[in-house]
Amino acid sequence: MNKTTIYLGLSILTINILTACSQFKSDSEIISIDSHYETAEAASLSLIARDLKHHQVFTNNLNRCPAYTSPSQQTLLSNSYRDIISTCESNKFECYQSCVENDAVACYFSALSLQEANYKLPAEQLFQRSCELGVASGCTNRAAGMLSFTEHLTAEQKKCIFSTFEKTCDWRDPWGCTMFANQLISEENTEPNYKKALNVLNYSCKYGNDDPACQSAKELRKFIGTKIKYE
């Protein structure tokens, strides 16, 4: 299963880069502003990717298992989470600085920004950090990254991935449950647990039928149905 970007399930308002006054600018001026913003954003993301090595908290953190380094309870969002999301939309480096100061949501959104810009390993480091701070989707993304970027998984790594998806599904992360169900029926399992897989998939549509986690869950249900039919 390909790695899929996993969201917190928050209602996030898109923040426009251009102000309302921009409607009076010429097309060339707007293009110039957009290009400047894109260049500045790219520079910020490059700086973040380089800066990670200067902080002990990120050092070798990809060697840690998300399931075992995350707290027993996921982090509940405070009333100020919309403020940090707004910051993360408008200022990538300031968002990252909040992550360095242990803001869980900032770490998660910094990871998404780096992932979208194809900074794969730095993104994984920030997903791991968001996981350590209690963001369920950060843990799910990190486990998915282990599946995507590790060529030969050891038995210990496989156990870690399984445990991570199980934990984030317990936290009712939709993608966590979809990925956990996929693990439960994996070809590597000598005894696939179809019944349990169907049960955990009940939690994959938390954010509606159009959510990608739900769409994938529906496909898994169909697959499980065919397997059960011919057993």
Secondary structure, DSSP 8 states (H G I E B T S, - for coil): ----------------SS-GGGGGS-HHHHHHHHHHHHHHHHHHHHHHHHHGGG-GGGTTGGGS-HHHHS-SS-----TTHHHHHHHHHH-HHHHHHHHHTT-HHHHHHHHHHHHHTT-HHHHHHHHHHHHHTT-HHHHHHHHHHHHHH-SS--HHHHHHHHHHHHHHHHTT-HHHHHHHHHHHT-TT-SS--HHHHHHHGGGTTTT-TTSHHHHHHHHHHHHHHHHHHT-
